[in-house]
Amino acid sequence: MKRGLVWFTEDLRVDDNETFLKAIEENDEIIPVFLLDSSTDRLQFSVPRCGRAREKFIKESLINLQHQFNRRGGTLLVVSGTPNVELPRLCVEYQIRKVYTKKQVGSEEKMLQTEIKQQLLKLGVDFQTYSTSTLYHPDDLPFSVRDIPMLFTKFRKLAEKESSVRTPFDAPQRIVTPNLEGNPIVTKEYSTPDWLLGGEDAAQLRLAEFIWESHSIRTYKETRDQLTGLNFSSKFSAWLSQGCISPRRIYSEIKRYEREIVSNESTYWVIFELLWRDFFRFSFKKHPKAYFLLNGLGQQALYTQFDPRKFEAWTQGKTSETLINAGMNELRVTGFVSNRMRQILASYWVFGMQQDWRYGAAWFEHCLVDYDVASNWGNWAYIAGVGNDNRGGREFNIEKQAQLFDRDGAYRSSWQKSHNEL
Ligand SMILES: Cc1cc2nc3c(=O)[nH]c(=O)nc-3n(C[C@H](O)[C@H](O)[C@H](O)COP(=O)(O)OP(=O)(O)OC[C@H]3O[C@@H](n4cnc5c(N)ncnc54)[C@H](O)[C@@H]3O)c2cc1C
């Protein structure tokens, strides 16, 4: 009997999941595995990597993935432990011939995959990775990842002109696994906004709601910079970052909406933003380490110091700026803030407080429920002026932003409470 092991990471879905489909196609039986790896929760710039909001979202996504398997006749094995110990062990236990997993972009994750590949080769087990998280498949780009343009606009124009988005794969009807018994998935209580529920089912519901039920996609370009509300933006990011939905599935629904209802600048603009996501992921593949360096892609960082008192004031919403405090409170409590607020908060840390940008990025990594290595570090480097930009960074004028996006002060007053009160 041919057996393949599918190692799920940030691709917690059965729809449009090529890794998983390939394993089903090439084997009689599969062992789908998720590893709860607590060793990744080391401090980074003095901050733990994964906060409680994201931890909860991941667990919810796993519970839902388990349901997806059960509905199709299979089970998902959730195991605690480090991949380089558990994967070889499972391969021996289940007599696996090949391991299938998603290709990583972060430098540490890539190194780990290389190490595991070597270990498995010694056991006679193949190790195959697949690119499943971008809108454009890397093989379809009109340039190699090594030659990706430095600036987004050039990347976008080339991709749009000379490449096309592949049709998403449908989810399999049946999944054949042995009866697997792993660790129970225990979620810890943590209050996040109602709409932030992890898992593929919730992602599909949100897709339907944003596009087909509320038709909010029609006006997205005009509303996307707002600070509060559910439908001013898609809120797809957390599901995308854990792979509960694929960007190709979102794209195909937008295209259907454009054919059946309306095609306008707003419907296109969601795709435009998904291209930013692709751009950072592909740039990360080219520079897996540089985005974590003070000088980023090679420019000179303006500020190099780190003052723990300033960090405390910024993270706990105790600065002299009410708009910043509101944003930092919302981020810390819910794990989510709008794109515009992220830009304002990051700009204030870098230019207002004149600090090493990487501590800010690490705090966002800790808090964000939608944390994505490339989107977070790529956007931070961009704002700090050491990333994919030739304008020396993006400084936002706080008063002007408050006038534009919180004229009546409603946002500031709803998030004004200090850390202890929240
Ligand atoms: C400092 C900073 C840090 C960020 N960190 C993250 C992060 O860790 N994870 C993350 O997913 N996004 C990050 N973003 C990008 C963006 O703010 C969020 O993707 C967006 O706010 C999520 O809300 P939404 O899904 O409603 O987005 P929408 O406005 O509805 O956009 C649709 C999708 O396009 C993508 N997208 C939109 N804007 C960007 C962008 N600037 N860069 C990359 N992709 C984008 C996202 O996948 C998003 O879900 C960051 C932006 C900044 C300025």
Ligand as a Chemical Component Dictionary entry (heavy atoms), coordinates in Angstrom:
data_LIG
# 
_chem_comp.id                   LIG 
_chem_comp.type                 NON-POLYMER 
_chem_comp.pdbx_formal_charge   0 
_chem_comp.three_letter_code    LIG 
# 
loop_
_chem_comp_atom.comp_id 
_chem_comp_atom.atom_id 
_chem_comp_atom.alt_atom_id 
_chem_comp_atom.type_symbol 
_chem_comp_atom.charge 
_chem_comp_atom.model_Cartn_x 
_chem_comp_atom.model_Cartn_y 
_chem_comp_atom.model_Cartn_z 
_chem_comp_atom.pdbx_ordinal 
LIG C1  C1  C 0 2.768  47.786 9.085 1  
LIG C2  C2  C 0 1.868  46.826 8.385 2  
LIG C3  C3  C 0 1.877  45.484 8.752 3  
LIG C4  C4  C 0 1.040  44.570 8.084 4  
LIG N1  N1  N 0 1.056  43.244 8.461 5  
LIG C5  C5  C 0 0.277  42.357 7.804 6  
LIG C6  C6  C 0 0.286  40.990 8.153 7  
LIG O1  O1  O 0 1.028  40.539 9.031 8  
LIG N2  N2  N 0 -0.560 40.156 7.491 9  
LIG C7  C7  C 0 -1.371 40.603 6.484 10 
LIG O2  O2  O 0 -2.127 39.797 5.908 11 
LIG N3  N3  N 0 -1.363 41.878 6.106 12 
LIG C8  C8  C 0 -0.574 42.782 6.733 13 
LIG N4  N4  N 0 -0.602 44.095 6.355 14 
LIG C9  C9  C 0 -1.354 44.473 5.150 15 
LIG C10 C10 C 0 -2.795 44.950 5.371 16 
LIG O3  O3  O 0 -2.822 45.945 6.349 17 
LIG C11 C11 C 0 -3.754 43.830 5.755 18 
LIG O4  O4  O 0 -3.627 42.758 4.849 19 
LIG C12 C12 C 0 -5.197 44.320 5.705 20 
LIG O5  O5  O 0 -5.379 45.417 6.532 21 
LIG C13 C13 C 0 -6.112 43.192 6.145 22 
LIG O6  O6  O 0 -7.455 43.595 6.086 23 
LIG P1  P1  P 0 -8.401 43.086 4.928 24 
LIG O7  O7  O 0 -8.287 41.623 4.772 25 
LIG O8  O8  O 0 -9.749 43.626 5.210 26 
LIG O9  O9  O 0 -7.752 43.770 3.661 27 
LIG P2  P2  P 0 -8.368 44.276 2.287 28 
LIG O10 O10 O 0 -8.148 45.731 2.226 29 
LIG O11 O11 O 0 -9.741 43.792 2.095 30 
LIG O12 O12 O 0 -7.396 43.633 1.195 31 
LIG C14 C14 C 0 -7.640 42.332 0.623 32 
LIG C15 C15 C 0 -6.430 41.463 0.862 33 
LIG O13 O13 O 0 -5.296 41.977 0.171 34 
LIG C16 C16 C 0 -4.102 41.775 0.925 35 
LIG N5  N5  N 0 -3.515 43.059 1.272 36 
LIG C17 C17 C 0 -4.146 44.236 1.439 37 
LIG N6  N6  N 0 -3.256 45.221 1.703 38 
LIG C18 C18 C 0 -2.042 44.630 1.710 39 
LIG C19 C19 C 0 -0.709 45.095 1.926 40 
LIG N7  N7  N 0 -0.435 46.387 2.192 41 
LIG N8  N8  N 0 0.307  44.207 1.891 42 
LIG C20 C20 C 0 0.081  42.896 1.631 43 
LIG N9  N9  N 0 -1.157 42.398 1.415 44 
LIG C21 C21 C 0 -2.197 43.250 1.447 45 
LIG C22 C22 C 0 -4.515 41.020 2.190 46 
LIG O14 O14 O 0 -4.336 39.643 1.982 47 
LIG C23 C23 C 0 -6.005 41.371 2.319 48 
LIG O15 O15 O 0 -6.740 40.401 3.027 49 
LIG C24 C24 C 0 0.211  45.028 7.023 50 
LIG C25 C25 C 0 0.229  46.371 6.666 51 
LIG C26 C26 C 0 1.041  47.264 7.358 52 
LIG C27 C27 C 0 1.011  48.697 6.948 53 
# 
loop_
_chem_comp_bond.comp_id 
_chem_comp_bond.atom_id_1 
_chem_comp_bond.atom_id_2 
_chem_comp_bond.value_order 
_chem_comp_bond.pdbx_ordinal 
LIG C1  C2  SING 1  
LIG C2  C3  SING 2  
LIG C2  C26 DOUB 3  
LIG C3  C4  DOUB 4  
LIG C4  N1  SING 5  
LIG C4  C24 SING 6  
LIG N1  C5  DOUB 7  
LIG C5  C6  SING 8  
LIG C5  C8  SING 9  
LIG C6  O1  DOUB 10 
LIG C6  N2  SING 11 
LIG N2  C7  SING 12 
LIG C7  O2  DOUB 13 
LIG C7  N3  SING 14 
LIG N3  C8  DOUB 15 
LIG C8  N4  SING 16 
LIG N4  C9  SING 17 
LIG N4  C24 SING 18 
LIG C9  C10 SING 19 
LIG C10 O3  SING 20 
LIG C10 C11 SING 21 
LIG C11 O4  SING 22 
LIG C11 C12 SING 23 
LIG C12 O5  SING 24 
LIG C12 C13 SING 25 
LIG C13 O6  SING 26 
LIG O6  P1  SING 27 
LIG P1  O7  DOUB 28 
LIG P1  O8  SING 29 
LIG P1  O9  SING 30 
LIG O9  P2  SING 31 
LIG P2  O10 DOUB 32 
LIG P2  O11 SING 33 
LIG P2  O12 SING 34 
LIG O12 C14 SING 35 
LIG C14 C15 SING 36 
LIG C15 O13 SING 37 
LIG C15 C23 SING 38 
LIG O13 C16 SING 39 
LIG C16 N5  SING 40 
LIG C16 C22 SING 41 
LIG N5  C17 SING 42 
LIG N5  C21 SING 43 
LIG C17 N6  DOUB 44 
LIG N6  C18 SING 45 
LIG C18 C19 SING 46 
LIG C18 C21 DOUB 47 
LIG C19 N7  SING 48 
LIG C19 N8  DOUB 49 
LIG N8  C20 SING 50 
LIG C20 N9  DOUB 51 
LIG N9  C21 SING 52 
LIG C22 O14 SING 53 
LIG C22 C23 SING 54 
LIG C23 O15 SING 55 
LIG C24 C25 DOUB 56 
LIG C25 C26 SING 57 
LIG C26 C27 SING 58 
# 
